[in-house]
Amino acid sequence: MVKVISAEPMENYKLRIRLSNGKNGIFDVSPYLDKGVFHELMEERYFRCVKVAYGGVMWPHEQDFSAETIEYELR
């Protein structure tokens, strides 16, 4: 099962991601920002609070993305 090893916030709602299977790339969060709970991520200070948790990434108010979603969308 793939896991997120590191997630670094970047400009324009992107995350620099490193996965446990050796894949690295950029995950663009912007397509999700107009979807319910993800709207809060539009605040840059809050977006930068991302942490690696439970194999994926998570923010303080429990918005999250699984490693599988990230791997599928990774560029």
CHARMM internal coordinates of N, CA and C (Angstrom, degrees):
IC EDIT
DIST 1 N 1 CA 1.4535
DIST 1 CA 1 C 1.5336
ANGL 1 N 1 CA 1 C 109.24
DIST 1 C 2 N 1.3005
ANGL 1 CA 1 C 2 N 116.55
DIHE 1 N 1 CA 1 C 2 N 125.56
DIST 2 N 2 CA 1.4618
ANGL 1 C 2 N 2 CA 121.90
DIHE 1 CA 1 C 2 N 2 CA -178.66
DIST 2 CA 2 C 1.5293
ANGL 2 N 2 CA 2 C 110.13
DIHE 1 C 2 N 2 CA 2 C -72.91
DIST 2 C 3 N 1.3349
ANGL 2 CA 2 C 3 N 115.65
DIHE 2 N 2 CA 2 C 3 N 144.29
DIST 3 N 3 CA 1.4662
ANGL 2 C 3 N 3 CA 121.73
DIHE 2 CA 2 C 3 N 3 CA 177.47
DIST 3 CA 3 C 1.5200
ANGL 3 N 3 CA 3 C 109.49
DIHE 2 C 3 N 3 CA 3 C -133.61
DIST 3 C 4 N 1.3156
ANGL 3 CA 3 C 4 N 115.57
DIHE 3 N 3 CA 3 C 4 N 153.17
DIST 4 N 4 CA 1.4602
ANGL 3 C 4 N 4 CA 120.91
DIHE 3 CA 3 C 4 N 4 CA 173.31
DIST 4 CA 4 C 1.5261
ANGL 4 N 4 CA 4 C 107.46
DIHE 3 C 4 N 4 CA 4 C -78.95
DIST 4 C 5 N 1.3219
ANGL 4 CA 4 C 5 N 116.38
DIHE 4 N 4 CA 4 C 5 N 127.95
DIST 5 N 5 CA 1.4645
ANGL 4 C 5 N 5 CA 122.56
DIHE 4 CA 4 C 5 N 5 CA 178.12
DIST 5 CA 5 C 1.5222
ANGL 5 N 5 CA 5 C 110.31
DIHE 4 C 5 N 5 CA 5 C -93.43
DIST 5 C 6 N 1.3309
ANGL 5 CA 5 C 6 N 116.47
DIHE 5 N 5 CA 5 C 6 N -40.71
DIST 6 N 6 CA 1.4654
ANGL 5 C 6 N 6 CA 120.07
DIHE 5 CA 5 C 6 N 6 CA 178.36
DIST 6 CA 6 C 1.5216
ANGL 6 N 6 CA 6 C 110.02
DIHE 5 C 6 N 6 CA 6 C -149.84
DIST 6 C 7 N 1.3231
ANGL 6 CA 6 C 7 N 114.44
DIHE 6 N 6 CA 6 C 7 N 151.30
DIST 7 N 7 CA 1.4690
ANGL 6 C 7 N 7 CA 122.07
DIHE 6 CA 6 C 7 N 7 CA 178.79
DIST 7 CA 7 C 1.5194
ANGL 7 N 7 CA 7 C 107.84
DIHE 6 C 7 N 7 CA 7 C -142.40
DIST 7 C 8 N 1.3143
ANGL 7 CA 7 C 8 N 116.06
DIHE 7 N 7 CA 7 C 8 N 118.94
DIST 8 N 8 CA 1.4647
ANGL 7 C 8 N 8 CA 121.89
DIHE 7 CA 7 C 8 N 8 CA -178.99
DIST 8 CA 8 C 1.5273
ANGL 8 N 8 CA 8 C 109.25
DIHE 7 C 8 N 8 CA 8 C -116.07
DIST 8 C 9 N 1.3451
ANGL 8 CA 8 C 9 N 117.46
DIHE 8 N 8 CA 8 C 9 N 119.53
DIST 9 N 9 CA 1.4663
ANGL 8 C 9 N 9 CA 119.23
DIHE 8 CA 8 C 9 N 9 CA 178.94
DIST 9 CA 9 C 1.5240
ANGL 9 N 9 CA 9 C 111.47
DIHE 8 C 9 N 9 CA 9 C -66.78
DIST 9 C 10 N 1.3235
ANGL 9 CA 9 C 10 N 115.09
DIHE 9 N 9 CA 9 C 10 N 141.90
DIST 10 N 10 CA 1.4561
ANGL 9 C 10 N 10 CA 122.59
DIHE 9 CA 9 C 10 N 10 CA 179.33
DIST 10 CA 10 C 1.5263
ANGL 10 N 10 CA 10 C 108.24
DIHE 9 C 10 N 10 CA 10 C -127.86
DIST 10 C 11 N 1.3205
ANGL 10 CA 10 C 11 N 116.46
DIHE 10 N 10 CA 10 C 11 N -179.47
DIST 11 N 11 CA 1.4661
ANGL 10 C 11 N 11 CA 120.91
DIHE 10 CA 10 C 11 N 11 CA 176.53
DIST 11 CA 11 C 1.5226
ANGL 11 N 11 CA 11 C 110.45
DIHE 10 C 11 N 11 CA 11 C -70.52
DIST 11 C 12 N 1.3322
ANGL 11 CA 11 C 12 N 115.69
DIHE 11 N 11 CA 11 C 12 N 161.58
DIST 12 N 12 CA 1.4651
ANGL 11 C 12 N 12 CA 123.23
DIHE 11 CA 11 C 12 N 12 CA 174.88
DIST 12 CA 12 C 1.5289
ANGL 12 N 12 CA 12 C 113.35
DIHE 11 C 12 N 12 CA 12 C 60.68
DIST 12 C 13 N 1.3298
ANGL 12 CA 12 C 13 N 116.58
DIHE 12 N 12 CA 12 C 13 N 34.81
DIST 13 N 13 CA 1.4687
ANGL 12 C 13 N 13 CA 122.72
DIHE 12 CA 12 C 13 N 13 CA 173.86
DIST 13 CA 13 C 1.5225
ANGL 13 N 13 CA 13 C 112.95
DIHE 12 C 13 N 13 CA 13 C 60.29
DIST 13 C 14 N 1.3127
ANGL 13 CA 13 C 14 N 115.21
DIHE 13 N 13 CA 13 C 14 N 42.75
DIST 14 N 14 CA 1.4555
ANGL 13 C 14 N 14 CA 120.83
DIHE 13 CA 13 C 14 N 14 CA 176.91
DIST 14 CA 14 C 1.5251
ANGL 14 N 14 CA 14 C 109.39
DIHE 13 C 14 N 14 CA 14 C -117.22
DIST 14 C 15 N 1.3307
ANGL 14 CA 14 C 15 N 115.32
DIHE 14 N 14 CA 14 C 15 N 151.83
DIST 15 N 15 CA 1.4578
ANGL 14 C 15 N 15 CA 122.15
DIHE 14 CA 14 C 15 N 15 CA 176.10
DIST 15 CA 15 C 1.5227
ANGL 15 N 15 CA 15 C 108.97
DIHE 14 C 15 N 15 CA 15 C -122.18
DIST 15 C 16 N 1.3285
ANGL 15 CA 15 C 16 N 116.28
DIHE 15 N 15 CA 15 C 16 N 133.08
DIST 16 N 16 CA 1.4691
ANGL 15 C 16 N 16 CA 121.10
DIHE 15 CA 15 C 16 N 16 CA 172.02
DIST 16 CA 16 C 1.5330
ANGL 16 N 16 CA 16 C 105.31
DIHE 15 C 16 N 16 CA 16 C -85.55
DIST 16 C 17 N 1.3287
ANGL 16 CA 16 C 17 N 116.28
DIHE 16 N 16 CA 16 C 17 N 119.48
DIST 17 N 17 CA 1.4596
ANGL 16 C 17 N 17 CA 122.56
DIHE 16 CA 16 C 17 N 17 CA -170.76
DIST 17 CA 17 C 1.5233
ANGL 17 N 17 CA 17 C 111.23
DIHE 16 C 17 N 17 CA 17 C -116.81
DIST 17 C 18 N 1.3365
ANGL 17 CA 17 C 18 N 115.03
DIHE 17 N 17 CA 17 C 18 N 141.71
DIST 18 N 18 CA 1.4656
ANGL 17 C 18 N 18 CA 121.81
DIHE 17 CA 17 C 18 N 18 CA 169.49
DIST 18 CA 18 C 1.5280
ANGL 18 N 18 CA 18 C 106.99
DIHE 17 C 18 N 18 CA 18 C -124.58
DIST 18 C 19 N 1.3352
ANGL 18 CA 18 C 19 N 116.49
DIHE 18 N 18 CA 18 C 19 N 127.10
DIST 19 N 19 CA 1.4603
ANGL 18 C 19 N 19 CA 122.09
DIHE 18 CA 18 C 19 N 19 CA -178.13
DIST 19 CA 19 C 1.5261
ANGL 19 N 19 CA 19 C 111.50
DIHE 18 C 19 N 19 CA 19 C -104.94
DIST 19 C 20 N 1.3314
ANGL 19 CA 19 C 20 N 115.86
DIHE 19 N 19 CA 19 C 20 N 158.67
DIST 20 N 20 CA 1.4618
ANGL 19 C 20 N 20 CA 121.81
DIHE 19 CA 19 C 20 N 20 CA -178.26
DIST 20 CA 20 C 1.5268
ANGL 20 N 20 CA 20 C 113.19
DIHE 19 C 20 N 20 CA 20 C -66.70
DIST 20 C 21 N 1.3215
ANGL 20 CA 20 C 21 N 118.15
DIHE 20 N 20 CA 20 C 21 N -19.03
DIST 21 N 21 CA 1.4672
ANGL 20 C 21 N 21 CA 120.91
DIHE 20 CA 20 C 21 N 21 CA 179.12
DIST 21 CA 21 C 1.5323
ANGL 21 N 21 CA 21 C 112.71
DIHE 20 C 21 N 21 CA 21 C -88.74
DIST 21 C 22 N 1.3400
ANGL 21 CA 21 C 22 N 116.25
DIHE 21 N 21 CA 21 C 22 N 8.33
DIST 22 N 22 CA 1.4577
ANGL 21 C 22 N 22 CA 120.97
DIHE 21 CA 21 C 22 N 22 CA 177.48
DIST 22 CA 22 C 1.5180
ANGL 22 N 22 CA 22 C 114.99
DIHE 21 C 22 N 22 CA 22 C 93.74
DIST 22 C 23 N 1.3232
ANGL 22 CA 22 C 23 N 117.73
DIHE 22 N 22 CA 22 C 23 N -9.43
DIST 23 N 23 CA 1.4636
ANGL 22 C 23 N 23 CA 120.11
DIHE 22 CA 22 C 23 N 23 CA 178.28
DIST 23 CA 23 C 1.5225
ANGL 23 N 23 CA 23 C 110.35
DIHE 22 C 23 N 23 CA 23 C -75.03
DIST 23 C 24 N 1.3214
ANGL 23 CA 23 C 24 N 115.15
DIHE 23 N 23 CA 23 C 24 N 142.60
DIST 24 N 24 CA 1.4628
ANGL 23 C 24 N 24 CA 123.08
DIHE 23 CA 23 C 24 N 24 CA 176.72
DIST 24 CA 24 C 1.5179
ANGL 24 N 24 CA 24 C 107.37
DIHE 23 C 24 N 24 CA 24 C -133.46
DIST 24 C 25 N 1.3180
ANGL 24 CA 24 C 25 N 116.06
DIHE 24 N 24 CA 24 C 25 N 151.38
DIST 25 N 25 CA 1.4522
ANGL 24 C 25 N 25 CA 118.33
DIHE 24 CA 24 C 25 N 25 CA 176.72
DIST 25 CA 25 C 1.5118
ANGL 25 N 25 CA 25 C 112.32
DIHE 24 C 25 N 25 CA 25 C 171.51
DIST 25 C 26 N 1.3141
ANGL 25 CA 25 C 26 N 114.49
DIHE 25 N 25 CA 25 C 26 N -166.98
DIST 26 N 26 CA 1.4653
ANGL 25 C 26 N 26 CA 122.31
DIHE 25 CA 25 C 26 N 26 CA -177.42
DIST 26 CA 26 C 1.5276
ANGL 26 N 26 CA 26 C 108.59
DIHE 25 C 26 N 26 CA 26 C -111.56
DIST 26 C 27 N 1.3273
ANGL 26 CA 26 C 27 N 115.79
DIHE 26 N 26 CA 26 C 27 N 128.42
DIST 27 N 27 CA 1.4616
ANGL 26 C 27 N 27 CA 122.54
DIHE 26 CA 26 C 27 N 27 CA 175.17
DIST 27 CA 27 C 1.5189
ANGL 27 N 27 CA 27 C 107.51
DIHE 26 C 27 N 27 CA 27 C -106.58
DIST 27 C 28 N 1.3231
ANGL 27 CA 27 C 28 N 115.99
DIHE 27 N 27 CA 27 C 28 N 119.24
DIST 28 N 28 CA 1.4620
ANGL 27 C 28 N 28 CA 122.34
DIHE 27 CA 27 C 28 N 28 CA -178.50
DIST 28 CA 28 C 1.5280
ANGL 28 N 28 CA 28 C 109.33
DIHE 27 C 28 N 28 CA 28 C -91.11
DIST 28 C 29 N 1.3235
ANGL 28 CA 28 C 29 N 116.60
DIHE 28 N 28 CA 28 C 29 N 112.76
DIST 29 N 29 CA 1.4629
ANGL 28 C 29 N 29 CA 122.46
DIHE 28 CA 28 C 29 N 29 CA -178.58
DIST 29 CA 29 C 1.5290
ANGL 29 N 29 CA 29 C 111.30
DIHE 28 C 29 N 29 CA 29 C -83.10
DIST 29 C 30 N 1.3249
ANGL 29 CA 29 C 30 N 118.31
DIHE 29 N 29 CA 29 C 30 N -18.48
DIST 30 N 30 CA 1.4697
ANGL 29 C 30 N 30 CA 121.60
DIHE 29 CA 29 C 30 N 30 CA -171.61
DIST 30 CA 30 C 1.5359
ANGL 30 N 30 CA 30 C 114.99
DIHE 29 C 30 N 30 CA 30 C -54.69
DIST 30 C 31 N 1.3465
ANGL 30 CA 30 C 31 N 121.57
DIHE 30 N 30 CA 30 C 31 N -34.34
DIST 31 N 31 CA 1.4669
ANGL 30 C 31 N 31 CA 118.94
DIHE 30 CA 30 C 31 N 31 CA 178.94
DIST 31 CA 31 C 1.5347
ANGL 31 N 31 CA 31 C 113.82
DIHE 30 C 31 N 31 CA 31 C -64.96
DIST 31 C 32 N 1.3169
ANGL 31 CA 31 C 32 N 117.49
DIHE 31 N 31 CA 31 C 32 N -16.12
DIST 32 N 32 CA 1.4638
ANGL 31 C 32 N 32 CA 122.01
DIHE 31 CA 31 C 32 N 32 CA -177.24
DIST 32 CA 32 C 1.5309
ANGL 32 N 32 CA 32 C 113.14
DIHE 31 C 32 N 32 CA 32 C -96.50
DIST 32 C 33 N 1.3262
ANGL 32 CA 32 C 33 N 118.12
DIHE 32 N 32 CA 32 C 33 N -10.29
DIST 33 N 33 CA 1.4642
ANGL 32 C 33 N 33 CA 121.75
DIHE 32 CA 32 C 33 N 33 CA -170.65
DIST 33 CA 33 C 1.5230
ANGL 33 N 33 CA 33 C 114.21
DIHE 32 C 33 N 33 CA 33 C -63.34
DIST 33 C 34 N 1.3060
ANGL 33 CA 33 C 34 N 118.23
DIHE 33 N 33 CA 33 C 34 N -23.99
DIST 34 N 34 CA 1.4686
ANGL 33 C 34 N 34 CA 120.06
DIHE 33 CA 33 C 34 N 34 CA 179.94
DIST 34 CA 34 C 1.5309
ANGL 34 N 34 CA 34 C 112.24
DIHE 33 C 34 N 34 CA 34 C -93.80
DIST 34 C 35 N 1.3161
ANGL 34 CA 34 C 35 N 116.73
DIHE 34 N 34 CA 34 C 35 N 11.38
DIST 35 N 35 CA 1.4576
ANGL 34 C 35 N 35 CA 122.33
DIHE 34 CA 34 C 35 N 35 CA -177.84
DIST 35 CA 35 C 1.5319
ANGL 35 N 35 CA 35 C 110.75
DIHE 34 C 35 N 35 CA 35 C -104.66
DIST 35 C 36 N 1.3077
ANGL 35 CA 35 C 36 N 118.24
DIHE 35 N 35 CA 35 C 36 N 103.24
DIST 36 N 36 CA 1.4601
ANGL 35 C 36 N 36 CA 124.25
DIHE 35 CA 35 C 36 N 36 CA 171.13
DIST 36 CA 36 C 1.5117
ANGL 36 N 36 CA 36 C 115.88
DIHE 35 C 36 N 36 CA 36 C 43.34
DIST 36 C 37 N 1.3330
ANGL 36 CA 36 C 37 N 115.73
DIHE 36 N 36 CA 36 C 37 N -116.57
DIST 37 N 37 CA 1.4640
ANGL 36 C 37 N 37 CA 121.70
DIHE 36 CA 36 C 37 N 37 CA -173.26
DIST 37 CA 37 C 1.5235
ANGL 37 N 37 CA 37 C 113.55
DIHE 36 C 37 N 37 CA 37 C -64.41
DIST 37 C 38 N 1.3193
ANGL 37 CA 37 C 38 N 118.39
DIHE 37 N 37 CA 37 C 38 N -20.27
DIST 38 N 38 CA 1.4652
ANGL 37 C 38 N 38 CA 120.91
DIHE 37 CA 37 C 38 N 38 CA -177.91
DIST 38 CA 38 C 1.5256
ANGL 38 N 38 CA 38 C 113.03
DIHE 37 C 38 N 38 CA 38 C -75.17
DIST 38 C 39 N 1.3134
ANGL 38 CA 38 C 39 N 117.43
DIHE 38 N 38 CA 38 C 39 N -13.42
DIST 39 N 39 CA 1.4702
ANGL 38 C 39 N 39 CA 121.62
DIHE 38 CA 38 C 39 N 39 CA -179.41
DIST 39 CA 39 C 1.5335
ANGL 39 N 39 CA 39 C 111.45
DIHE 38 C 39 N 39 CA 39 C -55.05
DIST 39 C 40 N 1.3166
ANGL 39 CA 39 C 40 N 117.14
DIHE 39 N 39 CA 39 C 40 N -35.43
DIST 40 N 40 CA 1.4686
ANGL 39 C 40 N 40 CA 121.64
DIHE 39 CA 39 C 40 N 40 CA -179.54
DIST 40 CA 40 C 1.5310
ANGL 40 N 40 CA 40 C 112.28
DIHE 39 C 40 N 40 CA 40 C -61.35
DIST 40 C 41 N 1.3154
ANGL 40 CA 40 C 41 N 117.61
DIHE 40 N 40 CA 40 C 41 N -24.68
DIST 41 N 41 CA 1.4690
ANGL 40 C 41 N 41 CA 121.26
DIHE 40 CA 40 C 41 N 41 CA -179.26
DIST 41 CA 41 C 1.5205
ANGL 41 N 41 CA 41 C 112.58
DIHE 40 C 41 N 41 CA 41 C -67.91
DIST 41 C 42 N 1.3209
ANGL 41 CA 41 C 42 N 117.21
DIHE 41 N 41 CA 41 C 42 N -11.68
DIST 42 N 42 CA 1.4680
ANGL 41 C 42 N 42 CA 120.61
DIHE 41 CA 41 C 42 N 42 CA 178.21
DIST 42 CA 42 C 1.5281
ANGL 42 N 42 CA 42 C 111.92
DIHE 41 C 42 N 42 CA 42 C -66.49
DIST 42 C 43 N 1.3304
ANGL 42 CA 42 C 43 N 117.20
DIHE 42 N 42 CA 42 C 43 N -21.02
DIST 43 N 43 CA 1.4627
ANGL 42 C 43 N 43 CA 120.68
DIHE 42 CA 42 C 43 N 43 CA 176.29
DIST 43 CA 43 C 1.5332
ANGL 43 N 43 CA 43 C 107.58
DIHE 42 C 43 N 43 CA 43 C -77.79
DIST 43 C 44 N 1.3330
ANGL 43 CA 43 C 44 N 116.42
DIHE 43 N 43 CA 43 C 44 N 114.93
DIST 44 N 44 CA 1.4672
ANGL 43 C 44 N 44 CA 121.11
DIHE 43 CA 43 C 44 N 44 CA -172.47
DIST 44 CA 44 C 1.5251
ANGL 44 N 44 CA 44 C 113.12
DIHE 43 C 44 N 44 CA 44 C -55.82
DIST 44 C 45 N 1.2958
ANGL 44 CA 44 C 45 N 117.84
DIHE 44 N 44 CA 44 C 45 N -43.61
DIST 45 N 45 CA 1.4734
ANGL 44 C 45 N 45 CA 120.79
DIHE 44 CA 44 C 45 N 45 CA -179.28
DIST 45 CA 45 C 1.5341
ANGL 45 N 45 CA 45 C 110.27
DIHE 44 C 45 N 45 CA 45 C -59.96
DIST 45 C 46 N 1.3236
ANGL 45 CA 45 C 46 N 116.05
DIHE 45 N 45 CA 45 C 46 N -42.94
DIST 46 N 46 CA 1.4645
ANGL 45 C 46 N 46 CA 120.38
DIHE 45 CA 45 C 46 N 46 CA 179.39
DIST 46 CA 46 C 1.5332
ANGL 46 N 46 CA 46 C 110.73
DIHE 45 C 46 N 46 CA 46 C -68.60
DIST 46 C 47 N 1.3256
ANGL 46 CA 46 C 47 N 117.70
DIHE 46 N 46 CA 46 C 47 N -41.72
DIST 47 N 47 CA 1.4646
ANGL 46 C 47 N 47 CA 121.56
DIHE 46 CA 46 C 47 N 47 CA 179.22
DIST 47 CA 47 C 1.5278
ANGL 47 N 47 CA 47 C 110.53
DIHE 46 C 47 N 47 CA 47 C -55.82
DIST 47 C 48 N 1.3144
ANGL 47 CA 47 C 48 N 117.38
DIHE 47 N 47 CA 47 C 48 N -37.34
DIST 48 N 48 CA 1.4685
ANGL 47 C 48 N 48 CA 122.14
DIHE 47 CA 47 C 48 N 48 CA -178.11
DIST 48 CA 48 C 1.5314
ANGL 48 N 48 CA 48 C 113.28
DIHE 47 C 48 N 48 CA 48 C -72.50
DIST 48 C 49 N 1.3226
ANGL 48 CA 48 C 49 N 117.68
DIHE 48 N 48 CA 48 C 49 N -4.87
DIST 49 N 49 CA 1.4721
ANGL 48 C 49 N 49 CA 122.21
DIHE 48 CA 48 C 49 N 49 CA 178.91
DIST 49 CA 49 C 1.5296
ANGL 49 N 49 CA 49 C 112.57
DIHE 48 C 49 N 49 CA 49 C -84.84
DIST 49 C 50 N 1.3118
ANGL 49 CA 49 C 50 N 118.31
DIHE 49 N 49 CA 49 C 50 N 9.91
DIST 50 N 50 CA 1.4623
ANGL 49 C 50 N 50 CA 122.11
DIHE 49 CA 49 C 50 N 50 CA -177.78
DIST 50 CA 50 C 1.5307
ANGL 50 N 50 CA 50 C 110.91
DIHE 49 C 50 N 50 CA 50 C -59.42
DIST 50 C 51 N 1.3288
ANGL 50 CA 50 C 51 N 115.62
DIHE 50 N 50 CA 50 C 51 N 142.10
DIST 51 N 51 CA 1.4684
ANGL 50 C 51 N 51 CA 123.01
DIHE 50 CA 50 C 51 N 51 CA 177.40
DIST 51 CA 51 C 1.5223
ANGL 51 N 51 CA 51 C 108.85
DIHE 50 C 51 N 51 CA 51 C -135.21
DIST 51 C 52 N 1.3214
ANGL 51 CA 51 C 52 N 115.64
DIHE 51 N 51 CA 51 C 52 N 153.51
DIST 52 N 52 CA 1.4564
ANGL 51 C 52 N 52 CA 120.96
DIHE 51 CA 51 C 52 N 52 CA 171.40
DIST 52 CA 52 C 1.5253
ANGL 52 N 52 CA 52 C 106.95
DIHE 51 C 52 N 52 CA 52 C -81.31
DIST 52 C 53 N 1.3427
ANGL 52 CA 52 C 53 N 116.86
DIHE 52 N 52 CA 52 C 53 N 127.89
DIST 53 N 53 CA 1.4657
ANGL 52 C 53 N 53 CA 121.04
DIHE 52 CA 52 C 53 N 53 CA -179.28
DIST 53 CA 53 C 1.5254
ANGL 53 N 53 CA 53 C 109.91
DIHE 52 C 53 N 53 CA 53 C -154.98
DIST 53 C 54 N 1.3212
ANGL 53 CA 53 C 54 N 116.27
DIHE 53 N 53 CA 53 C 54 N 139.86
DIST 54 N 54 CA 1.4671
ANGL 53 C 54 N 54 CA 122.14
DIHE 53 CA 53 C 54 N 54 CA 175.21
DIST 54 CA 54 C 1.5280
ANGL 54 N 54 CA 54 C 112.64
DIHE 53 C 54 N 54 CA 54 C 54.14
DIST 54 C 55 N 1.3092
ANGL 54 CA 54 C 55 N 116.95
DIHE 54 N 54 CA 54 C 55 N 33.42
DIST 55 N 55 CA 1.4542
ANGL 54 C 55 N 55 CA 121.71
DIHE 54 CA 54 C 55 N 55 CA 177.85
DIST 55 CA 55 C 1.5164
ANGL 55 N 55 CA 55 C 115.17
DIHE 54 C 55 N 55 CA 55 C 84.73
DIST 55 C 56 N 1.3376
ANGL 55 CA 55 C 56 N 117.10
DIHE 55 N 55 CA 55 C 56 N -9.34
DIST 56 N 56 CA 1.4648
ANGL 55 C 56 N 56 CA 121.76
DIHE 55 CA 55 C 56 N 56 CA 179.46
DIST 56 CA 56 C 1.5132
ANGL 56 N 56 CA 56 C 110.08
DIHE 55 C 56 N 56 CA 56 C -124.33
DIST 56 C 57 N 1.3259
ANGL 56 CA 56 C 57 N 116.56
DIHE 56 N 56 CA 56 C 57 N -148.93
DIST 57 N 57 CA 1.4677
ANGL 56 C 57 N 57 CA 121.16
DIHE 56 CA 56 C 57 N 57 CA 175.12
DIST 57 CA 57 C 1.5217
ANGL 57 N 57 CA 57 C 108.87
DIHE 56 C 57 N 57 CA 57 C -122.82
DIST 57 C 58 N 1.3462
ANGL 57 CA 57 C 58 N 115.53
DIHE 57 N 57 CA 57 C 58 N 151.19
DIST 58 N 58 CA 1.4548
ANGL 57 C 58 N 58 CA 120.78
DIHE 57 CA 57 C 58 N 58 CA -175.34
DIST 58 CA 58 C 1.5183
ANGL 58 N 58 CA 58 C 110.07
DIHE 57 C 58 N 58 CA 58 C -149.23
DIST 58 C 59 N 1.3264
ANGL 58 CA 58 C 59 N 115.62
DIHE 58 N 58 CA 58 C 59 N 151.69
DIST 59 N 59 CA 1.4622
ANGL 58 C 59 N 59 CA 123.08
DIHE 58 CA 58 C 59 N 59 CA 174.58
DIST 59 CA 59 C 1.5246
ANGL 59 N 59 CA 59 C 108.78
DIHE 58 C 59 N 59 CA 59 C -112.41
DIST 59 C 60 N 1.3431
ANGL 59 CA 59 C 60 N 118.38
DIHE 59 N 59 CA 59 C 60 N 165.61
DIST 60 N 60 CA 1.4663
ANGL 59 C 60 N 60 CA 121.70
DIHE 59 CA 59 C 60 N 60 CA -174.12
DIST 60 CA 60 C 1.5313
ANGL 60 N 60 CA 60 C 115.93
DIHE 59 C 60 N 60 CA 60 C -54.89
DIST 60 C 61 N 1.3153
ANGL 60 CA 60 C 61 N 118.30
DIHE 60 N 60 CA 60 C 61 N -31.99
DIST 61 N 61 CA 1.4694
ANGL 60 C 61 N 61 CA 119.79
DIHE 60 CA 60 C 61 N 61 CA -178.88
DIST 61 CA 61 C 1.5279
ANGL 61 N 61 CA 61 C 111.55
DIHE 60 C 61 N 61 CA 61 C -96.48
DIST 61 C 62 N 1.3326
ANGL 61 CA 61 C 62 N 114.65
DIHE 61 N 61 CA 61 C 62 N 24.20
DIST 62 N 62 CA 1.4624
ANGL 61 C 62 N 62 CA 124.92
DIHE 61 CA 61 C 62 N 62 CA 171.11
DIST 62 CA 62 C 1.5260
ANGL 62 N 62 CA 62 C 115.98
DIHE 61 C 62 N 62 CA 62 C 72.21
DIST 62 C 63 N 1.3314
ANGL 62 CA 62 C 63 N 118.47
DIHE 62 N 62 CA 62 C 63 N 17.49
DIST 63 N 63 CA 1.4603
ANGL 62 C 63 N 63 CA 119.22
DIHE 62 CA 62 C 63 N 63 CA 167.25
DIST 63 CA 63 C 1.5290
ANGL 63 N 63 CA 63 C 105.60
DIHE 62 C 63 N 63 CA 63 C -68.00
DIST 63 C 64 N 1.3149
ANGL 63 CA 63 C 64 N 117.43
DIHE 63 N 63 CA 63 C 64 N 137.40
DIST 64 N 64 CA 1.4585
ANGL 63 C 64 N 64 CA 118.48
DIHE 63 CA 63 C 64 N 64 CA -178.00
DIST 64 CA 64 C 1.5254
ANGL 64 N 64 CA 64 C 112.23
DIHE 63 C 64 N 64 CA 64 C -151.76
DIST 64 C 65 N 1.3311
ANGL 64 CA 64 C 65 N 113.69
DIHE 64 N 64 CA 64 C 65 N 161.48
DIST 65 N 65 CA 1.4571
ANGL 64 C 65 N 65 CA 122.67
DIHE 64 CA 64 C 65 N 65 CA 173.25
DIST 65 CA 65 C 1.5214
ANGL 65 N 65 CA 65 C 107.29
DIHE 64 C 65 N 65 CA 65 C -132.67
DIST 65 C 66 N 1.3125
ANGL 65 CA 65 C 66 N 116.41
DIHE 65 N 65 CA 65 C 66 N 134.91
DIST 66 N 66 CA 1.4591
ANGL 65 C 66 N 66 CA 120.84
DIHE 65 CA 65 C 66 N 66 CA 177.47
DIST 66 CA 66 C 1.5254
ANGL 66 N 66 CA 66 C 109.92
DIHE 65 C 66 N 66 CA 66 C -76.51
DIST 66 C 67 N 1.3207
ANGL 66 CA 66 C 67 N 115.44
DIHE 66 N 66 CA 66 C 67 N 160.11
DIST 67 N 67 CA 1.4634
ANGL 66 C 67 N 67 CA 120.43
DIHE 66 CA 66 C 67 N 67 CA 176.83
DIST 67 CA 67 C 1.5263
ANGL 67 N 67 CA 67 C 110.74
DIHE 66 C 67 N 67 CA 67 C -61.95
DIST 67 C 68 N 1.3261
ANGL 67 CA 67 C 68 N 117.37
DIHE 67 N 67 CA 67 C 68 N -33.73
DIST 68 N 68 CA 1.4618
ANGL 67 C 68 N 68 CA 121.03
DIHE 67 CA 67 C 68 N 68 CA -179.50
DIST 68 CA 68 C 1.5273
ANGL 68 N 68 CA 68 C 111.17
DIHE 67 C 68 N 68 CA 68 C -65.37
DIST 68 C 69 N 1.3273
ANGL 68 CA 68 C 69 N 116.78
DIHE 68 N 68 CA 68 C 69 N -44.09
DIST 69 N 69 CA 1.4668
ANGL 68 C 69 N 69 CA 120.68
DIHE 68 CA 68 C 69 N 69 CA 177.35
DIST 69 CA 69 C 1.5185
ANGL 69 N 69 CA 69 C 110.36
DIHE 68 C 69 N 69 CA 69 C -62.30
DIST 69 C 70 N 1.3151
ANGL 69 CA 69 C 70 N 115.83
DIHE 69 N 69 CA 69 C 70 N -45.24
DIST 70 N 70 CA 1.4642
ANGL 69 C 70 N 70 CA 120.77
DIHE 69 CA 69 C 70 N 70 CA -179.32
DIST 70 CA 70 C 1.5264
ANGL 70 N 70 CA 70 C 110.40
DIHE 69 C 70 N 70 CA 70 C -62.28
DIST 70 C 71 N 1.3280
ANGL 70 CA 70 C 71 N 117.48
DIHE 70 N 70 CA 70 C 71 N -46.26
DIST 71 N 71 CA 1.4646
ANGL 70 C 71 N 71 CA 120.41
DIHE 70 CA 70 C 71 N 71 CA -179.21
DIST 71 CA 71 C 1.5330
ANGL 71 N 71 CA 71 C 110.91
DIHE 70 C 71 N 71 CA 71 C -60.53
DIST 71 C 72 N 1.3116
ANGL 71 CA 71 C 72 N 117.46
DIHE 71 N 71 CA 71 C 72 N -41.26
DIST 72 N 72 CA 1.4641
ANGL 71 C 72 N 72 CA 121.95
DIHE 71 CA 71 C 72 N 72 CA -179.83
DIST 72 CA 72 C 1.5288
ANGL 72 N 72 CA 72 C 111.72
DIHE 71 C 72 N 72 CA 72 C -62.40
DIST 72 C 73 N 1.3378
ANGL 72 CA 72 C 73 N 116.60
DIHE 72 N 72 CA 72 C 73 N -37.77
DIST 73 N 73 CA 1.4655
ANGL 72 C 73 N 73 CA 122.15
DIHE 72 CA 72 C 73 N 73 CA -175.73
DIST 73 CA 73 C 1.5361
ANGL 73 N 73 CA 73 C 113.44
DIHE 72 C 73 N 73 CA 73 C -94.01
DIST 73 C 74 N 1.3278
ANGL 73 CA 73 C 74 N 117.68
DIHE 73 N 73 CA 73 C 74 N -5.11
DIST 74 N 74 CA 1.4693
ANGL 73 C 74 N 74 CA 122.15
DIHE 73 CA 73 C 74 N 74 CA -173.59
DIST 74 CA 74 C 1.5228
ANGL 74 N 74 CA 74 C 111.71
DIHE 73 C 74 N 74 CA 74 C -61.64
DIST 74 C 75 N 1.3502
ANGL 74 CA 74 C 75 N 115.85
DIHE 74 N 74 CA 74 C 75 N 137.46
DIST 75 N 75 CA 1.4695
ANGL 74 C 75 N 75 CA 122.07
DIHE 74 CA 74 C 75 N 75 CA 177.67
DIST 75 CA 75 C 1.4993
ANGL 75 N 75 CA 75 C 110.02
DIHE 74 C 75 N 75 CA 75 C -120.63
END
COOR INIT
IC SEED 1 N 1 CA 1 C
IC BUILD
